[in-house]
Amino acid sequence: MSEPFRYLMRVRYGECDAQGIVFNARWGEYVDLAAAEYTRNLFGSTDPIATDFDCRLVKQTMQWRAPARFDDVLELRVRTTHLGTTSYTTVTEIFRHSDRTPLAECETVYVCVLHNTGTKRVIPDRHRRLLEVGAPGVIVDHAGALPRA
């Protein structure tokens, strides 16, 4: 099986709490950043007008396994795991990039909506096909962690 879509980011100082670890509320933000890059890669943009695709988060479940700290590079692996008529589910697995330690896993359910009204709609066939395939092997590196070619 090929690698799923991967997003690399670096933990910033202000994202850590008094314990010196990433504050729990930040993990949802990390998942959202990875989801934006995933859909940008799939659809060519995150602009709902340009892509004719908009969605709303309706459920998110996070399970933590280990903490992350300032300056850690996180690797978020995103894949689509379920496609319904109007909704889809992604799983984002978060690892410490340096040693591949599993840190957290997040399941997110989105519902597809019309961008101008927010009314629920059927996932368009074009988007459905792209979500089914995902973006295997694609890496977006916002951490500067990978060697330059």
C-alpha positions in Angstrom: 0.0 0.0 0.0 1.3 3.4 -0.9 1.9 6.2 1.6 -1.2 8.4 2.2 -1.1 12.2 1.8 1.3 13.7 4.3 1.6 17.2 5.7 4.6 18.2 7.7 4.5 21.1 10.1 6.6 22.4 13.0 5.2 23.0 16.5 5.6 26.6 17.4 6.4 27.9 20.9 3.0 29.6 21.4 1.2 26.3 20.8 2.5 24.7 23.9 1.0 24.9 27.4 2.5 25.3 30.9 3.4 21.6 30.8 5.7 22.3 27.8 3.6 20.2 25.5 1.2 21.0 22.7 -2.1 22.3 24.2 -5.0 19.9 23.5 -7.1 22.4 21.5 -4.2 22.9 19.0 -4.5 19.3 17.7 -7.8 20.1 16.0 -6.2 23.1 14.3 -3.4 20.9 13.1 -5.9 18.5 11.6 -7.7 21.4 9.9 -4.5 22.6 8.4 -3.7 19.1 7.0 -7.3 18.8 5.7 -7.0 22.1 3.9 -3.8 21.0 2.2 -5.3 17.6 1.4 -8.3 19.2 -0.4 -6.1 21.8 -2.0 -4.1 19.0 -3.5 -7.2 17.1 -4.6 -9.2 20.0 -6.0 -6.5 22.5 -6.9 -7.7 25.1 -4.5 -9.5 25.6 -1.2 -11.7 28.3 -2.6 -15.3 26.9 -2.6 -16.3 29.1 -5.5 -13.4 28.0 -7.7 -13.8 24.3 -6.8 -17.6 24.2 -6.5 -16.9 22.3 -3.2 -17.6 23.4 0.3 -18.0 21.3 3.4 -18.7 21.7 7.1 -17.2 19.7 10.0 -20.0 17.9 11.8 -18.1 15.5 14.0 -14.5 15.1 15.2 -13.0 12.5 17.5 -9.4 12.8 18.7 -7.4 10.1 20.5 -4.0 11.1 22.0 -1.2 8.7 22.4 1.9 10.8 23.3 2.7 14.5 23.6 4.4 16.8 21.1 6.7 19.6 22.1 8.1 22.9 20.8 10.0 22.5 17.6 8.9 18.9 16.9 8.1 18.3 13.3 4.7 16.6 13.0 3.7 14.4 10.1 0.0 14.3 9.6 -1.2 11.5 7.3 -4.7 12.1 5.8 -6.9 9.7 4.0 -10.6 9.4 3.1 -12.1 6.4 4.8 -15.8 6.7 4.0 -18.0 8.4 1.4 -21.7 8.8 1.9 -24.2 10.6 -0.2 -23.6 14.0 1.3 -20.9 13.4 3.8 -17.4 11.9 3.9 -15.0 10.9 6.7 -11.2 11.3 6.9 -8.7 9.9 9.3 -5.7 11.9 10.2 -2.8 10.1 11.9 -0.2 12.3 13.6 3.3 11.2 14.1 6.5 12.8 15.3 8.4 12.9 12.0 11.9 12.3 13.5 11.2 8.9 15.0 7.7 8.0 13.6 6.2 7.9 17.2 2.4 7.9 16.9 1.0 10.9 18.7 -2.7 11.1 17.9 -5.4 10.0 15.6 -8.4 12.0 14.5 -11.5 10.9 12.7 -13.4 13.8 11.1 -16.8 13.8 9.4 -17.7 16.5 6.9 -21.0 17.3 5.2 -20.9 18.8 1.7 -22.8 22.1 1.4 -23.6 24.7 -1.1 -21.1 27.5 -0.5 -23.6 30.4 -0.7 -26.4 29.0 1.5 -24.8 26.3 3.6 -27.5 23.9 2.5 -26.5 20.2 2.5 -25.9 18.8 -1.0 -24.9 15.5 -2.6 -21.1 15.2 -3.1 -20.5 16.0 -6.8 -19.2 13.0 -8.8 -16.0 14.7 -9.7 -15.1 15.4 -6.1 -16.3 11.9 -5.0 -13.8 10.3 -7.4 -11.0 12.5 -6.1 -11.8 11.8 -2.5 -11.9 8.1 -3.2 -8.4 8.1 -4.7 -7.0 10.6 -2.2 -3.5 11.8 -2.7 -1.2 8.8 -2.2 2.5 9.7 -1.9 2.0 13.5 -1.9 3.9 15.4 0.7 3.4 19.0 1.6 6.3 20.2 3.7 5.7 23.4 5.7 8.3 22.5 8.2 11.3 22.5 5.9 12.1 19.0 7.2 12.8 17.2 3.9 16.0 17.4 2.0 15.9 19.7 -1.0 16.2 18.1 -4.4 
